[in-house]
Amino acid sequence: MTNKIPDSSPANPMPLQGEGDYAAAREFDKEETAFAKSGKVETAAVEAEAALDGPEGAELEAARDAAAKGESVTKRP
């Protein structure tokens, strides 16, 4: 049995959203693979480390902690 993701072309629209949004999953996978193959991963990692050590570090850590808990640090009115 294969777990092939169904085609969600305009001729075969798939109304699923959220975790079932196959088109978004395919696009994410495609872009993630392209980035990994681009050779820019090391540069991005160095930039991320510098940001964590910089003035925005505490805010980034708070966002990472909140995301790990499934929360958001965005303040909404």
C-alpha positions in Angstrom: 0.0 0.0 0.0 1.4 3.4 -1.0 0.6 6.7 0.7 0.7 8.9 -2.4 -0.5 12.4 -1.8 -3.4 13.1 -4.1 -3.1 15.6 -6.9 -4.8 18.9 -6.0 -4.6 20.7 -9.3 -7.4 23.0 -10.4 -9.0 20.1 -12.3 -9.0 18.1 -9.1 -9.5 20.6 -6.2 -9.0 19.3 -2.7 -10.9 21.3 0.0 -8.8 20.0 2.8 -7.0 22.6 4.9 -4.8 22.8 8.0 -2.9 19.6 8.5 -4.7 18.0 5.5 -3.6 20.7 3.0 -1.7 18.5 0.6 -0.8 21.4 -1.8 0.8 23.4 1.0 2.7 20.3 2.2 4.1 19.7 -1.3 5.1 23.3 -1.7 6.8 23.4 1.7 8.7 20.1 0.9 9.8 21.5 -2.5 11.1 24.8 -1.0 12.7 23.1 2.0 14.6 20.7 -0.3 15.6 23.5 -2.6 17.0 25.5 0.3 18.9 22.5 1.7 20.5 21.9 -1.8 21.2 25.6 -2.3 24.4 25.7 -0.1 22.9 28.5 2.0 22.2 26.4 5.2 25.6 27.1 6.9 25.3 30.9 6.3 21.7 30.9 7.7 22.9 28.9 10.7 25.7 31.4 11.4 23.2 34.3 11.0 20.7 32.6 13.4 23.4 32.1 16.0 24.4 35.7 15.8 20.8 36.8 16.2 20.4 34.7 19.3 23.6 36.2 20.7 22.5 39.7 19.8 20.0 42.2 21.2 17.0 40.3 19.9 18.2 37.1 21.5 15.8 37.1 24.5 12.8 37.8 22.3 13.8 34.9 19.9 14.3 32.5 22.8 10.8 33.5 24.2 9.3 32.8 20.7 11.1 29.5 20.5 9.9 28.4 23.9 6.3 29.5 23.2 6.3 27.6 19.8 7.6 24.5 21.6 4.5 24.6 23.8 2.2 25.3 20.9 1.7 28.9 22.0 2.3 32.3 20.5 4.1 35.3 21.9 2.2 37.7 19.5 0.3 40.3 21.5 -3.1 40.8 20.0 -5.5 43.7 20.9 
